[in-house]
Amino acid sequence: MEPSGGSVEAPGRGLRVLVVGGGIAGLGAVQRLCRHPASPHLRVLEATARAGGRIRSERSFGGVVEVGAHWIHGPSQGNPVFQLAAKYGLLGEKELSEENQLVETGGHVGLPSVSFASSGRTVSLELVVELATLFHGLIDRAREFLHAAETPVPSVGEYLKQEVSRHMARWAEDEETKKLKLAVLNSFFNVECCVSGTHSMDLVALAPFGEYTVLPGLDCTFPGGYQGLTNHIMASLPRDTMVFNKPVKTIHWSGSFQEAASPGETFPVLVECEDGARFPAHHVLVTVPLGFLKEHLDTFFEPPLPAEKAEAIRKIGFGTSNKIFLEFEEPFWEPDCQHIQVVWEDTSPLEDTAPELPATWFKKLIGFFVLPSFGSRSCLQEKPHIGRFTPPRTALCCLAGGRLTGSSLCGTHRCNHLGPSSEPSPSSSEPNSAPPVPGGGRTTLFLTDSVQPGLRCGDVHVSRDQLSPVSRLSLESG
Ligand SMILES: Cc1cc2nc3c(=O)[nH]c(=O)nc-3n(C[C@H](O)[C@H](O)[C@H](O)COP(=O)(O)OP(=O)(O)OC[C@H]3O[C@@H](n4cnc5c(N)ncnc54)[C@H](O)[C@@H]3O)c2cc1C
């Protein structure tokens, strides 16, 4: 056996701990372990060339773009992410204020600044508030089954639909208004899919739904980007802790392994990488995403994991939350607008749209969040060679829960998506990008993906007539 992993230098004697995966879970674990009195020899084996995993901030569209995680949910003292962010000075005065930390949101996404129906007309905020109140009330009630002896139906989706039907029977409005109300409710179902990382609330079990702990605090963002957090953790680690471009293939455990460089010493674990490198260790912490584990369960652990652990991995769901960024030279929204809700007319939570999803994927988009632009000073600092003020362009970020494919956007583009473990996953060697479409328009769609391992993203340049209804809606509204 190789003394150690490829070109990576073998450590001396002492306790060796390997962390597989360099996302926030792996980085957080290794930072804690660094403080352990046994001072173990620590290494993080990361598949990609960067740390942070699904936390990734980029400077684009004249501002900070969060390709992955965006908000600190429940930013208050009980939240370790908030604590670290505060410690590293990554939050603004407002985010740190006591007032912000005390807000009780109940875990519900705030109301939109404006709500557009897909035909372009606005939906009255009064109606949106009425339906948000109904929907959030139902979500709160769905959480109350946590300690119940039994549930009326197996899933949150079925429960919500049953209750919506019950309420609908009492609606006294005309047919058109009733249809609009269902479409608004469908938009809230889409938001909840994003929150739960699923393409259907029918896949979310009702009994344990209340396990999710909602912390106080109004969701906040990192003015300089979420990645500042993982960068700070990285900077606090001893040199050479991170080993990049080392996708782990198999974890051989419960064994007795040796290496030439440490004669007489045996290790219970041997981590084997795709490139043939082997790392013996006393302990291994696995922090790869659940989606990866579901797909590679048969080969990732040798011997296989105990039955109950393997069953848990198979049974817990893993979905996709996706983002698309749209850039405009001029905003079509009001200056104080933060969140634009999109209500897809003729949709209803009571209808199963899964079979049509490949053609109507965009109807899973919940709306747009206005991204803050850099001030002129930042722009000048960013691009000093420009020599003059660069007017900040404006961008929107739309979120979608569930499987989202880009095929209807642009024929040459293949947007990665993660389906159930039985579906083939996109090959990691295939670039998730498309060549610019000749005569492409000014709107750039930037698709991000949460597929494992790590994030892959791509730019899609589209011409105006190739724009999907969601982007047409925004352009026409302008
Ligand atoms: C689009 C999007 C938006 C989100 N928004 C929010 C939000 O607003 N707020 C929030 O709190 N959360 C959000 N999340 C969720 C949040 O990003 C994740 O929960 C969190 O980053 C997961 O961290 P992790 O370390 O567990 O996993 P990851 O960040 O996925 O890290 C796992 C690491 O393991 C590596 N890896 C995978 N396979 C291997 C292998 N075989 N060998 C070695 N390394 C491997 C990967 O490359 C990756 O670096 C969002 C996620 C996405 C995708």
The ligand as an ORCA input file, in Angstrom:
! r2SCAN-3c Opt
* xyz 0 1
  C     -29.590     26.866     -4.302
  C     -29.494     26.660     -2.797
  C     -29.957     27.625     -1.935
  C     -29.843     27.439     -0.543
  N     -30.257     28.440      0.279
  C     -30.059     28.324      1.603
  C     -30.346     29.406      2.465
  O     -30.779     30.473      2.030
  N     -30.109     29.243      3.798
  C     -29.626     28.065      4.311
  O     -29.444     27.975      5.528
  N     -29.342     27.028      3.502
  C     -29.522     27.135      2.176
  N     -29.204     26.106      1.353
  C     -28.717     24.868      1.956
  C     -27.251     24.994      2.368
  O     -26.490     25.516      1.304
  C     -26.757     23.608      2.715
  O     -27.593     23.038      3.697
  C     -25.347     23.606      3.285
  O     -24.474     24.428      2.550
  C     -24.887     22.149      3.273
  O     -23.578     22.071      3.778
  P     -22.862     20.671      3.857
  O     -21.489     20.900      4.297
  O     -23.708     19.732      4.627
  O     -22.911     20.092      2.358
  P     -22.202     20.684      1.054
  O     -22.118     22.157      1.113
  O     -22.902     20.069     -0.105
  O     -20.735     20.148      1.189
  C     -20.407     18.828      0.889
  C     -19.029     18.826      0.283
  O     -18.685     17.468      0.047
  C     -18.010     17.402     -1.168
  N     -18.115     16.030     -1.671
  C     -19.169     15.421     -2.242
  N     -18.861     14.161     -2.555
  C     -17.594     13.980     -2.163
  C     -16.694     12.882     -2.221
  N     -17.047     11.706     -2.760
  N     -15.438     13.032     -1.740
  C     -15.041     14.209     -1.190
  N     -15.842     15.285     -1.121
  C     -17.105     15.162     -1.593
  C     -18.701     18.420     -2.050
  O     -17.893     18.821     -3.132
  C     -18.949     19.545     -1.058
  O     -17.900     20.479     -1.026
  C     -29.292     26.255     -0.029
  C     -28.838     25.274     -0.910
  C     -28.925     25.469     -2.279
  C     -28.383     24.415     -3.205
*
